[in-house]
Amino acid sequence: MVLTYLVISLLVSSITLAVIKLVKKMFQNQLSAKWQYNLWFLFLIALTLPFLPKHLIDFGNFFTSLDVNLNDEVSPSITTSDTAVVGNPSWMQDFTLSVNRIDVEFLNILLASIWIAGMLVMAVLTFQGWFMLKKIKSTATVPKNKEVLRLFIHCKHRLNITGRVIVRESTLVKSPMTFGLFKTYVVLPSRVEEWMTMKEIQYIFLHELNHYKYKDIVSNYFIIVYQILYWFHPLVWVAFKEMKVDREIACDSAVLHTLDEPCYQEYGNTIINFVDKASNPKNIGLANELNGYKGQIKKRIEKIASFTTESMGLKLKSVSIFLLVGVFVVSQAPLVSVMADDSSRYDFNEERTVYEDLSEYFTGYDGSFVLYDMQADTYHIHNQSKSTRRISPDSTYKIYSALLGLETGVVSNDNSQIPWDGTMYPYEAWNKNQSLSSAMKHSVTWYFQKLDKEIQQDTIQAYLKQISYGNGDLSGGIEEYWLESSLKISPVEQVQLLKAFYTNAFEFDEKNIKTVKDIIKLEERDGEKLSGKTGTGTVNGKNVNGWFIGYIETKENTYFFATNIQNEDNSDGSKAANITLSILRDKEIIHGIEG
């Protein structure tokens, strides 16, 4: 999840930044200073997209979910279960291919830890800046020169500002600055009137008050938040550095619009006066400072020197360009919705559900059990969280692979044999020609892989969408997608899908439904019939995922179930089957079936 987020956020922010810089370069003469700065708010929108609630940017299945699989491959080794079972053990033994891959979950945890650590460091630096401002505020005093105070009030009236903004002076600042959300402070260097004229101080007030008027203090806080979230992205830092320069240029332009042309040079000289006075500005992120680095000052002076009043035509062009870039930014929302779609979990809101604690059956496992009582139309669930978390189906998927093979005509009731290609497997039952029935009985993985190749991926994708199979993700590849790879399904969905299969809710050929029901029948005794399929997920030679799904038909009722167990190296289908049968016996759903 974290890895996917990083890929999407890097992509969206980088593309948006490139487009904004390109537009600024191509249309610099058609964009006013104000609208060049406003373009950066579209960049902030692009940075916000990954954090928006899913329902705001959900585009359904318009895009295939992005799933990062690193170095997944199938090993020719076979893992078998050595669990002791009672009765007839044949159907409870599960055989599976071992998948070798990098532990993406560990990588996600590592990246998340680094990301959080970086945010904490950035938060500490931000608090240092906040404490500096607090210190400036606590030591600042009201200017002793009454003319300065009168001039400040005059400038407020000139810009129609009535909010809570006050002027102070401080020995801790060398360049005028503005900060504070609820009560805004314009702070001047102490005794600034001794080396500046009142007219120059007026220019300073007009500049700082325009920052207040156009809510630049608020934008500072947004920048800080995104710098914390995107601390790892160097292009975001570059973007914010340019945004601050454009903000100062836009503020300079706003001031110049209130002045007569002969005053332009004086205003520029006022800014230059602070270059030597504060050659190393503090650059406190939460404050707007009149001074800046020499490169920034040079760019501002050049813009001041070439300033002309903004015509109506320039305004219209600026707005049009801004809207076009805005459309582009919003058009990236479908891409971000891929990430926002949390396909790792199923949204289950069934009211007729009883949650039970069956942890005594799952000692040593992180497991879940879901039971659906068809007659009572009620779910019984152990471990609510795990019951909706999607995981690889492994061999349980073979039920639906078999049905699709029949529906597409790749195999039939009369002719389902696929010849063995001579590859030697440790499990002798695999080393021969297979029919659909024998392949299901012995869980012959190569048989269903060849079925998939014959059916082809596009058809499989459409089929999975039709039956709403889990996340429907085939990106893991035609041979491996259901083997601890991209395709994932939750225990609740397994039960719902089994019910739909049993009742033929998808209106498939009844003959094909009956065929699959026959080949997944496991045991019948004393009026009870058990059908289902085990599944084992083996990664790097370790059994990490065990399934048993199916249904039990009694004289009075039908029950659908799905059991999943997970741990580091002891989870397989036969153990899941033993747990399932124990629960069903204790619930007195089965009596004669022993397993």
C-alpha positions in Angstrom: 0.0 0.0 0.0 2.7 2.5 1.0 4.8 1.5 -2.1 1.8 2.0 -4.4 1.1 5.4 -2.7 4.6 6.6 -3.3 4.5 5.6 -6.9 1.2 7.4 -7.5 2.1 10.5 -5.5 5.5 10.9 -7.2 3.9 10.5 -10.6 1.0 12.9 -10.1 3.0 15.6 -8.4 5.9 15.4 -10.9 3.6 15.5 -13.9 1.7 18.5 -12.5 4.9 20.4 -11.7 6.2 19.8 -15.2 3.0 21.1 -16.7 2.9 24.2 -14.5 6.5 25.1 -15.3 5.9 24.5 -19.0 2.8 26.6 -19.0 4.6 29.4 -17.1 7.5 29.4 -19.7 5.3 29.2 -22.8 2.7 31.8 -21.6 4.8 34.1 -19.4 3.6 37.1 -21.4 -0.1 36.0 -21.2 -0.1 35.4 -17.5 -0.2 38.2 -14.9 2.0 37.9 -11.8 -1.1 37.1 -9.7 -2.1 34.2 -11.9 1.4 32.8 -12.2 1.2 32.5 -8.5 -2.3 31.1 -8.5 -1.1 28.3 -10.7 0.7 26.9 -7.7 -2.6 26.3 -5.9 -3.4 23.8 -8.6 -0.2 22.1 -7.6 -1.5 21.9 -4.0 -4.7 20.4 -5.4 -2.6 17.7 -7.1 -0.8 17.0 -3.9 -4.1 16.7 -2.1 -5.7 14.1 -4.5 -4.0 11.1 -2.8 -5.4 12.1 0.5 -9.0 12.7 -0.5 -11.7 10.2 0.8 -12.2 7.3 -1.6 -15.9 8.2 -2.4 -14.8 11.6 -3.7 -12.5 10.2 -6.4 -13.9 6.7 -6.9 -14.1 5.9 -10.6 -15.3 2.4 -10.0 -13.6 -0.2 -12.3 -12.6 2.4 -15.0 -9.0 1.6 -14.2 -7.4 -1.7 -13.2 -6.0 -1.5 -9.7 -2.3 -1.0 -9.4 -0.6 -3.8 -7.6 3.1 -4.0 -7.2 4.5 -7.6 -7.4 8.3 -7.8 -7.0 10.2 -10.7 -8.5 7.3 -13.2 -8.3 8.0 -16.5 -9.8 6.7 -20.1 -9.3 9.2 -22.7 -8.1 8.9 -26.2 -9.4 9.0 -27.6 -5.9 5.9 -29.0 -4.3 4.8 -28.6 -0.7 2.5 -31.2 0.8 0.7 -31.3 4.1 1.8 -33.9 6.6 -1.1 -33.2 9.0 -2.6 -36.3 10.6 -6.2 -36.7 9.7 -8.9 -39.1 10.7 -11.0 -41.2 8.3 -10.4 -40.9 4.6 -7.5 -38.4 4.4 -7.3 -38.1 0.6 -9.4 -34.9 0.1 -7.8 -33.2 3.1 -4.3 -33.4 1.7 -3.4 -30.3 -0.2 -0.6 -29.9 -2.7 0.7 -26.6 -3.9 3.4 -24.8 -5.8 5.8 -22.7 -3.8 6.0 -19.0 -4.8 9.4 -17.3 -4.5 9.2 -13.5 -4.0 10.5 -10.5 -2.1 8.5 -9.8 1.0 6.5 -6.7 -0.2 4.8 -6.4 3.2 8.1 -6.0 4.8 9.1 -3.4 2.2 5.8 -1.5 2.9 6.5 -1.5 6.6 10.1 -0.3 6.0 8.9 2.5 3.7 6.1 3.5 6.0 8.6 3.7 9.0 11.0 5.9 7.0 8.2 8.1 5.8 6.8 8.6 9.3 10.3 9.2 10.7 10.9 11.9 8.1 7.5 13.5 8.9 8.5 13.6 12.6 11.8 15.3 11.8 10.0 17.8 9.6 7.4 18.4 12.4 10.2 19.1 14.9 11.8 21.6 12.5 8.4 23.3 12.1 7.9 23.5 15.8 11.3 25.1 16.1 10.2 27.8 13.6 6.9 28.2 15.6 8.8 28.7 18.8 11.0 31.3 17.1 7.9 33.2 16.1 6.5 32.8 19.6 9.7 34.3 21.0 9.6 37.2 18.5 5.9 37.9 19.4 6.6 37.8 23.1 9.6 40.2 22.8 8.1 42.6 20.2 6.9 46.0 21.3 4.7 48.7 20.0 6.7 51.2 17.9 7.6 54.3 19.9 7.3 56.5 16.9 3.7 57.6 16.7 4.1 58.6 13.0 4.8 54.9 12.2 1.6 53.9 14.0 -0.4 56.5 12.1 1.1 55.4 8.8 0.2 51.8 9.5 -3.4 52.7 10.2 -3.5 54.8 7.1 -2.2 51.9 5.0 -4.8 49.5 6.5 -7.6 52.0 5.5 -6.1 52.4 2.0 -6.3 48.6 1.4 -9.7 48.4 3.2 -8.4 46.0 5.9 -10.5 45.8 9.0 -9.2 42.5 10.5 -7.1 41.9 13.5 -3.7 42.9 12.3 -1.3 45.0 14.4 2.2 46.4 14.0 5.2 45.7 16.3 8.9 46.0 16.2 11.6 43.6 17.5 15.3 43.3 17.9 15.1 39.7 16.8 14.2 40.5 13.1 16.3 42.2 10.4 13.6 42.1 7.7 9.9 42.9 8.0 7.7 39.9 8.4 4.1 39.0 8.8 2.7 36.0 10.7 -0.3 34.8 12.8 -3.6 33.3 11.7 -6.1 34.6 14.2 -4.2 37.7 15.2 -1.8 38.8 12.6 1.5 40.6 13.4 3.5 42.9 11.1 6.9 43.1 12.7 9.5 45.6 11.8 13.2 45.7 12.8 13.7 47.9 15.8 14.3 51.6 15.1 13.7 51.1 11.4 12.7 54.7 11.1 16.3 55.8 11.9 17.6 54.4 8.6 14.5 54.5 6.4 12.2 57.3 5.3 8.5 57.3 6.1 7.7 56.7 2.4 9.9 53.6 2.4 8.1 52.3 5.6 4.8 53.0 3.8 6.0 50.7 1.0 6.8 48.0 3.6 3.4 48.3 5.2 1.7 48.0 1.8 3.7 44.9 1.0 3.0 43.2 4.3 -0.6 44.1 4.4 -1.2 42.8 0.9 0.2 39.4 2.2 -2.5 39.6 4.8 -5.2 40.7 2.4 -4.6 37.8 0.0 -4.4 35.2 2.8 -0.8 34.4 2.1 -0.3 33.5 5.7 -2.9 30.7 5.3 -1.0 29.4 2.2 2.1 29.2 4.4 0.4 26.7 6.6 -0.6 24.6 3.6 2.9 24.6 2.3 4.3 23.5 5.7 1.7 20.6 5.8 2.7 19.4 2.3 6.4 19.8 3.0 5.9 17.5 6.0 3.9 14.9 4.0 6.1 15.1 0.9 9.5 15.6 2.6 10.9 12.8 0.5 10.1 14.4 -2.9 12.8 16.9 -4.0 10.6 18.3 -6.8 8.0 19.4 -4.2 10.7 21.4 -2.4 11.7 23.0 -5.7 8.0 23.8 -6.4 7.5 25.4 -3.1 10.6 27.5 -3.4 9.4 28.8 -6.8 5.9 29.3 -5.3 7.3 31.6 -2.6 9.1 33.6 -5.2 6.0 34.0 -7.3 4.0 34.9 -4.2 6.4 37.8 -3.4 6.3 38.9 -7.1 2.5 38.8 -7.0 2.6 40.9 -3.8 5.0 43.3 -5.3 2.6 43.6 -8.3 -0.3 44.3 -6.0 1.6 47.1 -4.3 2.7 48.6 -7.6 -1.0 48.7 -8.7 -1.7 51.1 -5.8 1.3 53.4 -6.6 2.0 56.0 -9.3 4.7 55.1 -11.9 7.3 57.4 -10.4 7.1 55.4 -7.2 8.0 52.1 -8.8 11.8 52.7 -8.6 11.5 53.9 -5.0 9.6 50.7 -4.1 12.3 48.5 -5.7 15.1 50.4 -3.9 13.3 49.9 -0.6 13.5 46.1 -1.1 17.2 46.3 -2.2 18.0 48.2 1.1 17.3 45.1 3.1 19.6 42.8 1.1 22.7 44.2 2.9 20.8 44.6 6.2 19.8 41.0 6.3 22.0 39.1 4.0 21.1 35.7 5.7 17.3 35.7 6.2 15.9 33.3 8.7 13.4 32.0 6.3 10.8 30.9 8.9 8.3 28.9 7.0 5.2 30.1 8.9 6.0 33.8 8.2 6.1 36.0 5.1 9.4 38.0 5.0 10.0 41.1 2.8 13.6 40.0 2.3 14.8 36.9 0.6 17.8 35.3 -1.0 19.8 37.4 -3.5 18.6 35.3 -6.5 15.0 35.8 -5.4 15.5 39.6 -4.9 17.1 39.9 -8.3 14.1 38.2 -10.0 11.7 40.5 -8.1 13.6 43.7 -9.0 13.5 42.6 -12.7 9.8 42.2 -12.5 9.3 45.5 -10.8 11.5 47.2 -13.5 9.3 45.7 -16.3 6.0 46.2 -14.5 3.0 47.4 -16.5 -0.6 47.7 -15.4 -2.8 44.7 -16.0 -5.2 45.0 -18.9 -8.6 43.4 -19.2 -7.2 41.2 -22.1 -4.4 40.0 -19.9 -6.8 39.1 -17.1 -9.0 37.1 -19.5 -6.0 35.2 -20.9 -4.7 34.5 -17.4 -8.0 33.1 -16.2 -8.3 31.0 -19.4 -4.9 29.5 -19.0 -5.5 28.8 -15.3 -8.8 27.0 -16.1 -7.1 24.8 -18.7 -4.4 23.8 -16.3 -7.1 23.2 -13.7 -8.9 20.8 -16.0 -5.7 18.9 -16.5 -5.0 18.6 -12.8 -8.6 17.4 -12.1 -8.3 14.9 -15.0 -5.6 13.1 -13.0 -8.2 12.1 -10.3 -9.0 8.7 -12.1 -5.3 7.8 -11.8 -5.3 8.6 -8.1 -8.6 6.7 -7.6 -6.6 3.5 -8.5 -4.7 4.1 -5.3 -7.7 5.3 -3.3 -9.6 2.2 -4.1 -8.7 0.0 -1.1 -9.2 -3.3 -2.9 -7.5 -5.1 0.0 -10.7 -5.2 2.0 -14.3 -6.1 1.2 -17.1 -3.7 2.3 -19.5 -6.0 4.2 -22.6 -4.5 5.8 -25.0 -7.4 6.2 -27.3 -6.7 9.1 -28.2 -10.4 9.8 -24.7 -11.2 11.2 -23.7 -12.8 14.5 -20.0 -12.2 15.5 -18.6 -15.0 17.6 -15.4 -15.7 19.4 -14.0 -19.0 18.2 -10.4 -18.2 19.0 -10.0 -21.6 20.9 -10.1 -23.3 17.5 -7.4 -21.1 16.0 -4.6 -21.5 18.5 -1.3 -20.6 16.8 -3.1 -19.0 13.8 -4.4 -15.7 12.7 -7.6 -16.9 11.3 -11.2 -16.3 10.4 -14.3 -18.4 10.0 -17.5 -17.4 8.1 -20.7 -19.5 8.1 -23.9 -18.7 6.2 -27.1 -20.4 7.4 -29.2 -20.5 4.2 -32.5 -21.2 6.0 -32.1 -18.5 8.7 -30.4 -16.2 6.2 -27.8 -15.3 8.8 -24.0 -15.0 8.9 -21.9 -16.3 11.8 -18.4 -14.8 11.7 -15.3 -15.2 13.8 -12.7 -12.4 13.5 -14.6 -9.5 11.9 -11.5 -7.8 10.6 -9.9 -10.8 9.0 -13.2 -11.9 7.5 -13.3 -9.0 5.1 -9.6 -8.8 4.4 -8.7 -10.0 0.9 -6.0 -12.6 0.5 -4.9 -15.0 -2.2 -7.4 -17.8 -2.9 -4.8 -20.4 -4.0 -6.3 -23.7 -4.9 -9.9 -22.7 -3.8 -10.0 -20.7 -7.0 -10.0 -24.0 -9.0 -13.7 -24.3 -8.4 -14.4 -21.3 -10.6 -11.6 -22.1 -13.0 -13.3 -25.4 -13.7 -16.6 -23.7 -14.2 -15.2 -21.2 -16.6 -13.4 -24.0 -18.5 -16.8 -25.7 -19.0 -18.7 -22.5 -19.8 -16.2 -21.5 -22.5 -16.1 -25.0 -24.0 -12.4 -25.4 -23.5 -13.3 -28.6 -21.7 -16.6 -30.5 -21.5 -18.3 -33.2 -19.5 -17.3 -35.8 -22.1 -13.9 -34.5 -23.0 -12.0 -32.7 -20.2 -8.6 -34.5 -20.5 -5.4 -32.5 -20.8 -2.2 -34.4 -21.6 0.7 -34.3 -19.1 3.8 -32.6 -20.7 6.3 -34.9 -19.0 7.4 -32.5 -16.2 8.2 -34.5 -13.2 6.5 -33.6 -9.9 7.2 -35.1 -6.5 3.5 -35.8 -6.2 2.9 -38.9 -8.3 -0.7 -38.2 -9.0 0.3 -35.1 -11.0 2.6 -37.1 -13.4 -0.1 -38.3 -15.8 -2.8 -37.1 -18.1 -5.6 -35.4 -16.1 -9.4 -35.0 -16.5 -11.3 -32.2 -14.8 -12.3 -34.6 -12.0 -8.9 -36.0 -11.3 -7.3 -32.6 -11.5 -9.7 -31.2 -8.9 -9.4 -34.3 -6.7 -5.6 -34.1 -6.6 -5.5 -30.3 -6.9 -3.3 -30.5 -10.0 -2.1 -26.9 -10.5 -0.6 -27.4 -14.0 -4.0 -28.6 -15.3 -5.7 -25.3 -14.3 -2.8 -23.2 -15.6 -3.2 -24.8 -19.0 -7.0 -24.2 -18.8 -6.3 -20.5 -18.2 -3.9 -20.3 -21.2 -6.6 -21.8 -23.4 -9.3 -19.5 -22.1 -7.1 -16.4 -22.4 -6.8 -13.5 -20.0 -9.5 -11.2 -21.5 -12.1 -13.8 -21.1 -11.0 -14.6 -17.5 -11.1 -10.9 -16.6 -14.7 -10.6 -17.9 -15.7 -13.7 -16.0 -14.2 -12.5 -12.7 -16.1 -9.2 -13.2 -19.3 -11.1 -13.9 -19.2 -13.1 -10.7 -17.6 -10.3 -8.6 -14.6 -12.4 -7.7 -12.7 -10.5 -5.0 -10.5 -7.8 -6.4 -10.6 -9.3 -9.9 -6.9 -8.5 -10.4 -5.0 -10.6 -13.0 -1.9 -8.4 -13.0 0.2 -11.2 -11.5 0.3 -13.1 -14.8 -1.8 -15.7 -16.5 -0.1 -18.6 -14.6 0.4 -17.2 -11.2 -2.4 -14.6 -10.5 -4.2 -16.9 -8.0 -1.0 -18.3 -6.4 -0.1 -15.8 -3.6 -0.1 -13.1 -6.2 -2.5 -10.4 -7.4 -5.9 -12.0 -7.2 -7.4 -11.8 -3.7 -10.7 -12.6 -2.1 -12.0 -12.4 1.5 -13.6 -15.2 3.5 -16.9 -13.4 3.4 -16.8 -13.1 -0.4 -15.9 -16.8 -0.6 -19.1 -17.7 1.2 -21.2 -15.3 -0.8 -19.7 -16.6 -4.1 -20.3 -20.2 -3.0 -23.9 -19.4 -2.3 -24.3 -17.8 -5.8 -22.6 -20.8 -7.4 -24.8 -23.2 -5.5 -28.0 -21.4 -6.5 -26.7 -20.6 -10.0 -27.4 -16.9 -9.4 -25.3 -16.1 -12.5 -27.4 -18.3 -14.7 -24.7 -20.5 -16.1 -25.5 -23.8 -17.8 -27.1 -26.0 -15.2 -25.2 -29.0 -16.6 -21.9 -27.3 -15.9 -22.9 -26.2 -12.4 -23.9 -29.8 -11.7 -20.5 -31.1 -13.1 -18.5 -28.8 -10.8 -20.7 -29.7 -7.8 -20.0 -33.4 -8.5 -16.3 -33.0 -8.7 -16.0 -30.9 -5.5 -18.1 -33.4 -3.4 -15.9 -34.7 -0.7 -17.9 -36.9 1.6 -21.5 -38.1 2.1 -22.7 -39.9 5.1 -26.0 -40.2 7.2 -27.9 -37.7 5.1 -25.0 -35.1 5.2 -23.1 -34.1 2.1 -19.9 -32.1 2.3 -18.5 -30.3 -0.7 -15.6 -27.9 -1.0 -12.0 -27.3 -1.8 -8.8 -26.8 0.3 -6.1 -24.4 -0.6 -2.5 -23.7 0.6 -0.4 -20.7 -0.1 3.3 -21.4 0.1 5.8 -18.5 -0.2 9.6 -19.2 -0.3 8.9 -22.8 0.9 6.8 -21.8 3.9 3.1 -22.5 4.3 1.7 -19.1 5.1 -2.0 -19.3 4.0 -4.5 -22.1 4.5 -8.1 -22.3 3.1 -11.0 -24.6 3.3 -14.2 -23.4 1.7 -17.4 -25.2 0.8 -20.9 -26.1 1.9 -22.6 -28.8 3.9 -26.1 -30.1 2.8 -28.2 -31.7 5.5 -31.7 -33.0 5.4 -33.1 -29.7 6.7 -30.7 -27.0 5.6 -27.6 -25.9 3.6 -24.6 -24.1 5.2 -21.8 -22.3 3.4 -18.5 -21.8 5.1 -15.0 -20.4 4.5 -12.1 -20.9 6.9 -8.7 -19.1 6.5 -5.6 -19.5 8.7 -2.3 -17.7 8.5 1.0 -17.8 10.2 4.7 -17.8 9.3 5.1 -21.5 8.4 2.4 -23.8 9.5 -0.8 -22.9 7.6 -2.2 -25.2 5.0 -5.6 -26.4 3.7 -5.7 -29.6 5.6 -5.3 -27.8 8.9 -8.0 -25.3 7.9 -10.3 -28.3 7.1 -9.7 -29.9 10.5 -10.6 -26.6 12.2 -13.7 -26.3 10.1 -14.9 -29.7 10.8 -14.4 -29.2 14.6 -16.4 -26.0 14.5 -19.2 -27.6 12.5 -19.4 -30.6 14.9 -19.5 -28.4 17.9 -22.3 -26.4 16.4 -24.0 -29.7 15.7 -24.3 -29.0 12.0 -22.6 -32.3 11.1 -22.7 -35.6 12.9 -21.8 -38.4 10.6 -19.0 -36.8 8.6 -15.6 -37.5 10.2 -13.2 -36.0 7.6 
